[in-house]
Amino acid sequence: MSALHYDSPEMRLAFTHSKENKFQELPSPKQLLSSDIWELGCVFTELAAFVVGGSAGVTDFRDAITTETGNISSDAFNDVWFDHGERVKPEVMA
């Protein structure tokens, strides 16, 4: 898995195109730092899953965070569950 999957919601939104806004704004230093912290947290989370359960623990963790919307499946940390005030997954609260 590459760090691309760890992009913070703020960074992903910063590079989202819309018909009204054809230009992208460069992220501020604060946004970059926030994104670095998010990415490090994602790495630590997967590391913790590995320490606790080995490779199977990482697989189980990724299965637990997988979001399925219609016919689309995603185990990315920055998927819609975290972006728009959606509910917290039960696995996070366990």
Secondary structure, DSSP 8 states (H G I E B T S, - for coil): --GGGG--HHHHHHT---SS--S-----HHHHHHHHHHHHHHHHHHHHHHHHHHHHHHHHHHHHH-EEETTEEE--TTSHHHHSS----HHHH-
